[in-house]
Amino acid sequence: MATRERRLAEFNGEGEPPRDQPVQVLCEDHSGTYQLPFACRYVNGEWRNDESGSTVEATVVGWRLQRP
């Protein structure tokens, strides 16, 4: 199992992500950290599911450009 610090290092996006491309996000809750299974965009101060446009109801602690 990956440590919190290692996971955060993998999602080291600083500041706001690029507006023109979806990104992968790392979230955290009382159980630990996890990657959402869908791409997201940061729009007007909110994280949104890139496909549905719905607001992400999780605490996002990091982001990175999508990996193939």
C-alpha positions as CSV (number, residue, x, y, z in Angstrom):
1,M,0.0,0.0,0.0
2,A,1.4,3.4,-1.0
3,T,2.1,5.9,1.7
4,R,0.3,9.2,1.8
5,E,3.5,11.1,1.1
6,R,4.4,8.9,-1.9
7,R,0.9,9.4,-3.4
8,L,1.1,13.1,-2.9
9,A,4.5,13.2,-4.6
10,E,2.9,11.5,-7.6
11,F,0.3,14.2,-7.8
12,N,2.5,17.2,-7.4
13,G,0.5,19.6,-9.5
14,E,1.0,23.1,-8.1
15,G,-1.4,26.0,-8.4
16,E,-4.4,25.6,-10.8
17,P,-4.3,23.0,-13.6
18,P,-4.4,24.1,-17.3
19,R,-7.9,25.2,-18.3
20,D,-7.7,23.5,-21.7
21,Q,-7.1,19.9,-20.5
22,P,-8.5,17.4,-18.1
23,V,-6.3,16.1,-15.3
24,Q,-6.2,13.2,-12.8
25,V,-7.0,14.1,-9.2
26,L,-6.0,12.6,-5.9
27,C,-8.6,12.8,-3.1
28,E,-8.4,12.1,0.6
29,D,-10.9,11.1,3.3
30,H,-10.9,9.4,6.7
31,S,-9.7,6.1,5.1
32,G,-6.8,7.6,3.1
33,T,-6.0,8.8,-0.4
34,Y,-7.4,7.6,-3.6
35,Q,-7.4,8.6,-7.3
36,L,-10.8,9.3,-8.9
37,P,-11.5,6.9,-11.8
38,F,-12.4,9.8,-14.2
39,A,-10.7,12.9,-15.5
40,C,-11.6,16.2,-13.9
41,R,-11.4,19.9,-14.7
42,Y,-11.0,22.8,-12.4
43,V,-13.7,25.3,-13.3
44,N,-14.5,28.6,-11.5
45,G,-12.9,27.3,-8.3
46,E,-14.6,23.9,-8.4
47,W,-13.5,20.5,-9.4
48,R,-15.8,18.9,-12.0
49,N,-16.1,15.5,-13.7
50,D,-14.8,16.1,-17.2
51,E,-17.5,14.0,-18.8
52,S,-20.6,14.7,-16.8
53,G,-19.8,18.2,-15.6
54,S,-20.9,17.4,-12.1
55,T,-19.2,18.8,-9.1
56,V,-16.7,16.5,-7.4
57,E,-17.9,15.9,-3.8
58,A,-14.5,15.0,-2.4
59,T,-11.5,16.7,-0.9
60,V,-9.0,17.1,-3.7
61,V,-5.4,17.1,-2.4
62,G,-3.4,17.0,-5.6
63,W,-3.6,16.8,-9.4
64,R,-1.4,15.7,-12.4
65,L,-1.6,15.7,-16.1
66,Q,-3.3,12.6,-17.4
67,R,-1.2,9.6,-18.0
68,P,-1.9,7.2,-20.9
